[in-house]
Structure formats: structure tokens, C-alpha cells
Amino acid sequence: MTTTDTAAETKPFQAEVAELLNLMVHSVYSETDIFLRELISNASDALDKLRYESISKPELMAEGGEPKIRIIPKKAPDTLTVRDNGIGMDRQELIDNLGTIAKSGTKSFLSKLTEAKDGAGLIGQFGVGFYAAFMVADKITVTSRRAGSGEVWTWTSSGGAGFDIAPGSEEDAARVERGTEIVLHLKPDASKYLEAYQIERIVGEYSDNIQFPIELVPEEGEPRQINSASALWQRSKSELTEEDYKKAYQQVANAFDEPAMTLHYRAEGRQSYVVMLFAPSTKPFDLFEPERKGRVKLYVRRVFITADADLLPPYLRFLRGVIDSEDLPLNLSREMLQNNPQLAQIRKAVTGKVIGELESLADKQPEQFGKIWDSFGPVLKEGIYEDYERREKLLSLGRFTTTAGENRTLAQYVEAMKENQTEIYYLVGDSIERLKSNPKLESATARGIEVLLLTDPVDAFWTSAPLDFGGKPLKSLSQGDINFDLIPKLDADKSEDKPDETKADEATVIAVIKDALGDRVSDVKASQRLTSSASCLVAGGFGPDRELEKMLARANKGAATKPILEVNLGHPLVTALADAKADKAEASDLSFLLLEQAQILDGELPEDPAAFAGRLNRLVLRGLAAHG
């Protein structure tokens, strides 16, 4: 049955789609072969969805034949057709799927194009594969019938501002019993894609392991299958080559890079399942989306179930691949996915296996592991906060920039600790350069104490957990009291302890500063951290670190508590403050200057920049007058 209304309706593309199509039409890529891979991948997804829906609705498979994909080249009208008998689309699905892109990835894709020399490697990452067909076609007609429906609809576009949507003809209905047919009207320079050997070459390179038969229908002769149509993960490791794994990764992940790590094994025992997981060598675009969703596909006895089953914890969401269970029920609902104890056991076991594989890689191939850490270290660090059971293992995997060098492990740090040093020290900030010049490092540097320099946004969060490594607690140099008295200085002649006559009186200085600053700080203390700078700001011993407080305040997740101002009693500015206590205006200016320069060194602006400039000018003029 077809619809009675035969009038076509013209609709505009979403703005991002129109921009994307303009890029595709003008062919920004040197590698156009990938259009066919993308269309085959979409067809495979449609067949997977049909197979899954037919578990509860077997009647969906009644018409349309066994699942397969057909590629039909025709040289006379210069058309290439890709047809599947999968789930198909109704009118609204055609509009939604081919006229708009709901994913935020489109904008990211468009911005990434400006950075990339050649965008071919970006198409699969950003879920815009269908539109790649406009690289080779000046017109595309999509005819589709939703499984179980009598209605057939056609979608047509020439890659301009919009598309036409219309009911299918009787001829369309007879030809498309179920699924989707995509007809590409090829550009003159794309006629090579009508050659059988070119089609076979592309399928062999990109789509050989698609699970459904891909048939080539030549203009003369019988249709023939041109792919192996095997679930690669079900084959033994001994049968597979590195190239096989590379192709499997690129097909499963819709990626163009090579895997940085491959994990393939079969679990037997209480549960039976196969795991094939890959760590990419480049960052996926959606790595830091708020949902933190995983991208590992769940199969049950080779039937695709979902790509949204939370098969790994969020801090391993960069992994791509397949887990295929022999034991789970095929009719898994979303609620069952969330509460299924078998799935929870698989998740726990596979997570442990992944961490073990990362440990082995770090030990045996440190350079290869370094690539994974460079790309995904910030994501793995989330697990330090979230996964108490594996915290020690994740800490041991960490590679850190420290005052002693780059790519340092905590094991190396502990081994190099100074005599009498009982804690692992770190400092969190927004750049290595700023951290290296931070005055809070001064006393540690004077003693040769190594300090972790942490600059990823996540560092402020995972360090807020109570942590230790090898029995040594982690301690922030921006929080609580620091006492290095038991650790000797590197150069005893350059003591940071000034003679008493060069030090300001502690009680006097603290009283003067507190009186001037009032409630702008929570406390004023003599510093054990500073050797050459006049002042710094720190957080109290309880609650979040200074950097985390600032991040939460910027995100309106809470008001930052007042910091503690620490002053260096041996600094000339502080001794001058003690001398100026009788001159209340000068004492106030000096007190505020101590606070405001500490804020600047922490990457903050003074509360009142104009007042800061005025105070600085007055102090400079006083100095000039005194020496004039």
C-alpha cells in the first residue's frame, strides 16, 4: 500500500547541515572512497536494529527476505545504488535523520575542519557519514519503507538549501518491500565507482567484516557476495593479524586512525562472553561530553543489542569495541540493562582486565602506553576519584610532570623522596609555566623536594579525595600547614632562616594586616612555604583545595571560602610593614599589596583593580620621595 497524497513537500536543511553539505559538495577531502564505507555502515546499523526489534516482533521479518546489503552500479544513467532490507524509515524519520543533526558533534566537526589538513579522518568520528555521499553525487534519492509499514517515502536532495519529501510510487513500493534504498547520481569525475573492481576494493578494505552479506549486483551476471560477513571477534586470536585488528577497529569505531591498544579474549566459566576492545590513538570528539557515555557495543549471540549499556565505567569511555555474551537474554530492556546482575559481573571483570592490560602495556611498552596517557590521562584520572577499589592501580598508571621532569610515575617519586619526607606534594593550576613560578614551591625547591605539577581541570577534583600511594599521603602545597623543618636545605649557606634582627615581629605584623584587611581573608599566618616571595594564599586544612574552590566558584557551584594569607616574615616588604604600623594609611596600602600580589600570582585579578593601581602608585611615589 502507498500513500494517496503524491505531492512533494520541500523542506530546508538545518543550518549546520547546509554548511556541512556545502563542504561535501565542494569536496574538501582527497579520499572520497569513504562515502561507500559510511553508507554500508548505516545499512548494517539498520539491519542490526531490525534483527533486534524482530525478537519481540517476529512479523517484521515476514516480508523483505533475509538481511543483506546490495550494491548496484549502473553505467547508463551513472547511478550507484546501496540497498538494505533493514528497519527502514517512515516520513518523520527521513526528515529527522537526513534533514537535521541533533548531535552537538556537527558544530565540533565543522570547527575541526578548519584545523585539519584533510578532513577524511573526521567524518566517521562525527556521525555525519551519510552526507559524505555528496562528495561523489550531485543528487541523492532515498526511498524507504519502515518494517511493518505499508507506506513508502522518498527523500531527494541535490545538496543545496533543502530537500523534497514525497510519498513513494507504486513502482517504489514494489521495489522496496522493507528497508532503505539510496541512489547516488554520480558526478562525472566519480564514474570510477561504477567499476566492480573499485567497489570490491573499497568493501574489502573497509567493510569486509560487516556481519551481513554485501552483494554486488553487476549489470550482467548474477549477484555475488563480496565480503566475509564474519563476526571477527568470535575468531581465535591466532587466526588474526595486526591488519585484521586494525580493520576491525576502524569498522567498529567508525575511525580512521590505528588502535593504540587491542584487548581480545574469551571468558569461560560462570559466564561466557567474548571481548574485543580498542584504545584509539587519537581523541574522539565526544570524550568530554557531560553524559560521559561509553561506546562499547553489546551483542548477545552475535545479535546487536545496544551501544548504550554502560559496559565499562565512565572513566574508560574512550575505549571502542564489542562485548558479545552467550548467556544474556536477547530481549534485554533498558531497565534490565541497568539492573541485570550478569551484566554487572561482566562490567566488573572486563574493567579489571582493561586495567591489567594497561598495566602490562605501561610495563612492557612504555612509549605506547605514553600515547594512551597523553590522549586519555585526564579521563583515566576521573577513576582515581570514582573507583576506590582500583584507586591504587590507577594512581600507579599516572604519568606526571613534576619539578624533577616529565612522565614521572608515583613509584619513581616515592623512590626519590628525601630523607624524613613522609608525604607526596603536589600543586594544582592552569599551566605548567605558572605553577613553576608559583611562590608556594619556594621552600620545597630549596630542599630539592619533588612536586607534582597538575594542570588538567580534573586534577582539582581527584586530588580532593583522601589519597595515598605506597603508604605516602598526597599533600597540596596550597592547603593546610606545611612544615619542612626535618628536611635539610640543599645549600646550608643559603638559609631561609634570616637572623632575628632581619625578621619582622610575627605578632605585630599579623595584627596590622588583620586590622587592614578585615574579613577579606579568613586568617593571616607566618609562612613556612616562602623563601623569597612576600606572600601567598592558601586554603585551610579542611575542605577543598584552593584551585578546586576557584573552579567551583566560577561554575556557580558554591561560594569560595576566604583564603588564608601567608606572609614571609623575612621579606623587606613585610619588615617595612612592621616599621610602618604607626602610619595607618601606609600600613593599609602595604597590607593590601601583600594580598593583591598573592592573588595575581595565583592567576586571579585583585578585587578592585583601580584601587590596586592607586595603592601601587602611592607606594612608588613614597619610595621615590624617600630617595629623592
BELGI-V78559 format. One record per residue. N is the residue number from 0. RES is the residue in one small letter. NEAR is the number of other C-alpha atoms within 8 Angstrom. Layout:
BEGIN
n: <N	N>
res: <RES	RES>
near: <NEAR	NEAR>
END
This chain:
BEGIN
n: <0	1	2	3	4	5	6	7	8	9	10	11	12	13	14	15	16	17	18	19	20	21	22	23	24	25	26	27	28	29	30	31	32	33	34	35	36	37	38	39	40	41	42	43	44	45	46	47	48	49	50	51	52	53	54	55	56	57	58	59	60	61	62	63	64	65	66	67	68	69	70	71	72	73	74	75	76	77	78	79	80	81	82	83	84	85	86	87	88	89	90	91	92	93	94	95	96	97	98	99	100	101	102	103	104	105	106	107	108	109	110	111	112	113	114	115	116	117	118	119	120	121	122	123	124	125	126	127	128	129	130	131	132	133	134	135	136	137	138	139	140	141	142	143	144	145	146	147	148	149	150	151	152	153	154	155	156	157	158	159	160	161	162	163	164	165	166	167	168	169	170	171	172	173	174	175	176	177	178	179	180	181	182	183	184	185	186	187	188	189	190	191	192	193	194	195	196	197	198	199	200	201	202	203	204	205	206	207	208	209	210	211	212	213	214	215	216	217	218	219	220	221	222	223	224	225	226	227	228	229	230	231	232	233	234	235	236	237	238	239	240	241	242	243	244	245	246	247	248	249	250	251	252	253	254	255	256	257	258	259	260	261	262	263	264	265	266	267	268	269	270	271	272	273	274	275	276	277	278	279	280	281	282	283	284	285	286	287	288	289	290	291	292	293	294	295	296	297	298	299	300	301	302	303	304	305	306	307	308	309	310	311	312	313	314	315	316	317	318	319	320	321	322	323	324	325	326	327	328	329	330	331	332	333	334	335	336	337	338	339	340	341	342	343	344	345	346	347	348	349	350	351	352	353	354	355	356	357	358	359	360	361	362	363	364	365	366	367	368	369	370	371	372	373	374	375	376	377	378	379	380	381	382	383	384	385	386	387	388	389	390	391	392	393	394	395	396	397	398	399	400	401	402	403	404	405	406	407	408	409	410	411	412	413	414	415	416	417	418	419	420	421	422	423	424	425	426	427	428	429	430	431	432	433	434	435	436	437	438	439	440	441	442	443	444	445	446	447	448	449	450	451	452	453	454	455	456	457	458	459	460	461	462	463	464	465	466	467	468	469	470	471	472	473	474	475	476	477	478	479	480	481	482	483	484	485	486	487	488	489	490	491	492	493	494	495	496	497	498	499	500	501	502	503	504	505	506	507	508	509	510	511	512	513	514	515	516	517	518	519	520	521	522	523	524	525	526	527	528	529	530	531	532	533	534	535	536	537	538	539	540	541	542	543	544	545	546	547	548	549	550	551	552	553	554	555	556	557	558	559	560	561	562	563	564	565	566	567	568	569	570	571	572	573	574	575	576	577	578	579	580	581	582	583	584	585	586	587	588	589	590	591	592	593	594	595	596	597	598	599	600	601	602	603	604	605	606	607	608	609	610	611	612	613	614	615	616	617	618	619	620	621	622	623	624	625	626	627>
res: <m	t	t	t	d	t	a	a	e	t	k	p	f	q	a	e	v	a	e	l	l	n	l	m	v	h	s	v	y	s	e	t	d	i	f	l	r	e	l	i	s	n	a	s	d	a	l	d	k	l	r	y	e	s	i	s	k	p	e	l	m	a	e	g	g	e	p	k	i	r	i	i	p	k	k	a	p	d	t	l	t	v	r	d	n	g	i	g	m	d	r	q	e	l	i	d	n	l	g	t	i	a	k	s	g	t	k	s	f	l	s	k	l	t	e	a	k	d	g	a	g	l	i	g	q	f	g	v	g	f	y	a	a	f	m	v	a	d	k	i	t	v	t	s	r	r	a	g	s	g	e	v	w	t	w	t	s	s	g	g	a	g	f	d	i	a	p	g	s	e	e	d	a	a	r	v	e	r	g	t	e	i	v	l	h	l	k	p	d	a	s	k	y	l	e	a	y	q	i	e	r	i	v	g	e	y	s	d	n	i	q	f	p	i	e	l	v	p	e	e	g	e	p	r	q	i	n	s	a	s	a	l	w	q	r	s	k	s	e	l	t	e	e	d	y	k	k	a	y	q	q	v	a	n	a	f	d	e	p	a	m	t	l	h	y	r	a	e	g	r	q	s	y	v	v	m	l	f	a	p	s	t	k	p	f	d	l	f	e	p	e	r	k	g	r	v	k	l	y	v	r	r	v	f	i	t	a	d	a	d	l	l	p	p	y	l	r	f	l	r	g	v	i	d	s	e	d	l	p	l	n	l	s	r	e	m	l	q	n	n	p	q	l	a	q	i	r	k	a	v	t	g	k	v	i	g	e	l	e	s	l	a	d	k	q	p	e	q	f	g	k	i	w	d	s	f	g	p	v	l	k	e	g	i	y	e	d	y	e	r	r	e	k	l	l	s	l	g	r	f	t	t	t	a	g	e	n	r	t	l	a	q	y	v	e	a	m	k	e	n	q	t	e	i	y	y	l	v	g	d	s	i	e	r	l	k	s	n	p	k	l	e	s	a	t	a	r	g	i	e	v	l	l	l	t	d	p	v	d	a	f	w	t	s	a	p	l	d	f	g	g	k	p	l	k	s	l	s	q	g	d	i	n	f	d	l	i	p	k	l	d	a	d	k	s	e	d	k	p	d	e	t	k	a	d	e	a	t	v	i	a	v	i	k	d	a	l	g	d	r	v	s	d	v	k	a	s	q	r	l	t	s	s	a	s	c	l	v	a	g	g	f	g	p	d	r	e	l	e	k	m	l	a	r	a	n	k	g	a	a	t	k	p	i	l	e	v	n	l	g	h	p	l	v	t	a	l	a	d	a	k	a	d	k	a	e	a	s	d	l	s	f	l	l	l	e	q	a	q	i	l	d	g	e	l	p	e	d	p	a	a	f	a	g	r	l	n	r	l	v	l	r	g	l	a	a	h	g>
near: <6	11	9	5	5	8	6	8	7	8	8	8	11	9	6	9	12	13	8	10	12	10	9	13	11	7	8	8	8	7	6	10	7	9	13	10	12	12	12	11	11	9	13	14	8	13	15	11	11	13	10	12	10	11	9	7	7	9	7	11	11	7	7	8	7	6	10	12	15	12	12	11	15	10	7	5	6	11	13	14	12	13	12	15	17	17	12	13	13	12	8	7	8	11	10	9	8	8	13	10	12	4	5	7	10	12	8	9	11	9	8	8	11	7	6	7	6	9	10	10	10	11	12	12	10	11	7	9	12	10	10	14	13	13	12	13	12	12	12	13	11	11	14	15	17	14	13	7	6	8	13	17	13	13	12	11	11	8	13	9	7	12	15	12	14	11	15	15	8	8	7	10	13	7	6	14	10	15	17	16	12	11	11	13	12	13	9	5	6	9	10	7	10	13	9	10	6	10	10	9	8	12	13	10	8	10	13	11	12	14	8	11	13	12	13	12	12	10	7	4	6	6	8	7	8	12	13	8	11	8	10	7	10	6	8	7	7	5	6	9	7	6	6	8	10	10	10	10	15	13	13	10	8	9	12	8	9	9	11	12	7	10	10	10	8	8	9	7	5	4	9	11	12	14	15	12	12	13	12	15	11	6	9	8	9	6	9	6	7	4	4	9	9	16	11	16	13	15	13	14	7	7	10	12	11	8	9	10	11	9	10	12	10	9	10	10	13	14	12	14	14	14	12	12	12	9	8	9	6	9	6	9	6	6	6	8	10	7	7	8	6	8	10	9	8	9	11	9	8	10	10	8	8	9	10	8	9	10	9	9	11	13	7	6	9	9	7	10	12	10	10	13	10	7	10	10	11	10	10	11	15	11	12	14	12	6	8	7	5	9	11	9	8	13	11	9	10	11	12	11	12	11	9	7	7	8	7	11	11	11	7	8	11	10	6	6	9	8	5	6	8	6	8	11	11	12	12	12	11	10	7	10	6	9	12	9	7	10	12	10	13	12	12	12	9	10	10	9	9	12	13	11	15	13	10	8	7	9	12	12	10	11	10	8	7	7	7	8	10	5	5	10	11	13	9	11	11	11	12	11	7	7	7	8	5	7	10	7	9	7	7	7	4	5	8	5	5	8	6	5	5	8	11	12	8	8	6	9	12	11	8	12	12	10	7	10	11	7	6	6	11	9	8	12	9	10	10	10	12	16	8	8	9	13	15	15	13	12	13	10	7	6	5	8	12	11	9	10	12	9	8	12	11	7	7	7	7	7	8	8	5	8	12	13	14	12	14	15	13	11	11	7	8	14	13	8	12	12	7	10	10	6	7	8	6	10	15	11	11	11	13	11	11	11	12	12	10	11	13	10	10	8	6	7	8	10	5	6	8	6	7	12	8	8	10	10	8	8	11	8	8	8	8	8	7	6	5	4>
END
